[in-house]
Amino acid sequence: MNQKSLAGQRAVVTGASSGIGKAIALAFAEAGAAVVVNHHSDAEAGKAVTAEILGKEGRAVSVRGDVSKPRDVQKLFDAADAHFGGVDILVANAGAQADAPFLEMTLEGWRKVIDLDLTGAFLCAQEVAKRFRRQGLEPNRSRALGKVLFVTSVHQRIPWAGHANYAAAKGGVRMLMETMAQELADQKIRVNAIAPGAIKTPINKAAWDTPAAARKLVKLIPYGRIGEVEDVAQSAVWLASDAADYVVGTTLFVDGGMSLYPDFREGG
């Protein structure tokens, strides 16, 4: 794929200060996009991602914001307008976990994850779709009016004991994505999702950081390795590019086959 497949485009990537969001922001910049690097609590990390892009002669700006708050969401897209003249791509990646067994999960823990992972995705997607329509189609930038890419999880499909809030949020994002795609496709707004499986990120370090933990995790992955953030980022670049212009309302699983229920390889 052309390394500059996103040349001239403007992207907002939420939760871009670390992990998958950081990798997507860097990959988008490498592909030619100008990037709003959203962070919430770690301003220094957000600035570091922005500095890395600028150091490679890319375009980026770091913007603090809690995507579960409408005013903060508007601020992200206002920054895209002010610095880059508009927005062509949203990557709704920001998320959190607050794990607990179902009978011990507090309402606070439930709301924390639903508010950020699901409501935050809704707020960002609604705001950017309105801006796509105001901007109008610019064929010299993209064949689509705009692109929305949700980062979900294999747990939009696979139940996950001890993580009911997270699984419910990601399942909800899947249906949000599909309903948006159904409703907005005729306006040339492309809406899709990426569902990562086991990826080496700070949030799940305990699951892969020791040989014993890694061996246990790999048993769930038919392809035989734990994913890297770059695996997800390169898939995101393709989905956001004109090369994927006919891909609408689809979830791309980037999971080494985890969603194939590998325990059933030998008959269950």
N, C-alpha and C positions, 0 to 999 in steps of 0.2 A: 504493500500500500504506500502511496505517496507520503513522504514524511511531512509534507506541508498540506495535508488533506483538510485542515481546518483554517487555512490561511485567510485572513481578513475577517474572521468571525470573533464574536465576543461571548465569553462564557462566565457564568456564576457557578462556582463549585462550593457547596456548603460542607462544613466539617472538613476543611481542606488543610488543616494544620498538622495532620498526622495520618498514618495508616493509608487506607484506600483513597481517601479524599486527597491527601497530599500527592499520591502517585498519579491520580487522575489530573490534578492541576498541572503537574510537571509534564505529563504526557501531552496534554492539550496545548501547553505553551510550546513544546517541541514540535507539535503539528501545525503551529502557526497562529493559534488563537491567543487573544488577549484574555486574561483571567482575573476575575474578582476572587480572591482567596479569602473565604469566610472562616473565621475562627470564633470561638465563644470565650473560653476562660484563659487560653494560653496565647496571649498576644505575641510573646517572643517567638513562639513556634510559627505562628502565622506570618510574622515579619521575615522569618528565616526562609520560609518557602518562597515568599515574594522576592527576597533578595537573590535566591538561587535562580529564579526565572530571569530577573533583571540582569544577573551576572552572565547569562547566556544570550543577552541581547533580545530577550523576550519582553512582553508587556504584561504587567501585573500590578495589582494594588491589594493591600491587605485591609479587610474590613471586619470589625468585631460585630457580632450580632447573634442573638438568641432566636432561632428560626421559629420557635413556638410563640413569638410575640409579633403581631402584625406590624408595629412601627419599625422593629428591627429588620423585618423582611423588606419593607419598602426601602429602607436605608441601603440594603445590598444592591437593589436594582437602580436606585438613584446614583450610587457610586459607578455602576456600569455606564449609565447615561453620561455622568460628568466626566469620566476618564476616557471612555471608549466610544461614546456616541450612541450607545444602545446595547442590546443583548440579543443573541441568537440561540444560545444554548443554556439550559439549566441542568445541572447535575445535583439532584436532591439526595445528598449522601449523609448529612448529619444524623447521628443517632446515638443511643446510649443503652446500657443494660442496667437493670436493678433486679438481680436474680433472687428468687426465693421459691421454696415449695409452694404450691398453690394455696394450701390451707394456712400458710404463714404470710402470704403476700399482703402487704398493707395497701390501703387505698393510695397513699402517697407514692409507694413504689410503682403501683399500676399506672397512676397518672403521669409520673415522671417519664416513663417510656412511651406511653401513648401520645402524650403532648409533644414530645420531641420527634419521635420516629414517624408518627402518622399525621398528627395535626400540623406539625412543622412542614412535612412534605406537601400537604394540602395547601397551606398558606403560600408557600413558595411557588407551587405550580399554578395556582390561581392568579397570583400577581404577575408572573412572567407571561402567562397566556394573554392577559389583558394588554400587556406591553407589546407582545408580538403583533396583536391586531392593530394597535395604534401606529406602530412603525410601518406596517405594510410589507409586502414581499419585495425583497432585493435580490434578484436572480444572480447578480454578480457575486453575492456572498454565499448563497445557498439555494437549492431548489425548493426547500421548505420555507414556510413562513417562520417557523421556529421549531426547536427540538427540546423535548423534556425527557430526561433520563433519570429514573429512580434507581437508587441502589437498595435492593431488598436483601434477600438471603435465601438459602435453601430452605429455611424455616418458614417461608411463605407456603411451602408444600409439606414439609416434614414436621410433625408435632415434636415438641421439645419440653419434656418434663423439667420442672424447675425454672422455666422461662416463659410462663404463660403470657405475660405482658409483651415480651419481645415477639413471640410467635404470632400473637394476635395483631400486633402492630404491623408486622411484615406481611401477614396475610391480608390485612386491610389495605396496605399500600399496593399490593397486587391488584385488588379489585378497583382501587382508585385509578391506577394506571390504565386498566382495561376499559373502564367506564369513560375516562377522559379521552382515550384514543378513539373509542366509538363515537363520542360526541364531537370531537374536534378535528377528526381526520379530513373532513370535507372542507375545512378551512386551511388545509395544508400545514397543520401543526402535528408533527410526529411525536408520539408518546410511546416510550418503551421502558424496559427495566433490565437491570443486570442483577442476577442472584448469585453472589459469591458463596462458595462452600467454605472449607477450612483454609483460611489465608493467614499467613504470618503477619500479624499486626500486634501492637502493644496491648490492645484490649483483651486478646486471648492468649497472651504469652505463656501462661501456665499450662496451656494445652499442647504446646509444641517445644518448649524451651529446654527440655531434658530428653535424653535418648529414650527413656522409658515412656514418657508422655507422647513423644513423637511416634513411637512404634504402635502405641494404642490407637492414636488418631488415624494413622495410615490404614489401619484395618477397615476403616469406614470409607476409604477412598479407592475405588477400583483402579485408578490410574497409577497409584503407588507412590505419590508424593504429595506433600503439603503445598498449597498454592502460594505464589508470591504476589505482592501488590501489583507488580507490573503486569501479571496475567489479566487482572481486572482492568487496569488502566488502558491497555492496548485494545481490549474489547470495547471499552467506552469510546475511544477515539473512532473506531470503525462505526459504531452505532450512531455517533453524532455526525458522521461525515455523509457526503452525498453518495458515497459508495453503498450506503444502507438506505437510500431514499425510499425504497419500497417496503421497508420493514416498519410495521405499524402495529402497536398493541401487543408486542411480543416480549416475553421474558427470556433473556439469554442466560442460561445457567453456566457459570464459570466455576466448576466444582470438582473436576476430575472424576465425575460420575457418582458423586456422593448421593445425589437425588435418585439414583437407581436402586436404592435399598440393597446394598451389597450383601447383607446377611442372608438374602435369598438366593445367592449364587449357587448354592448347593441344595436347593429344594426347600429351604426354609427350616 
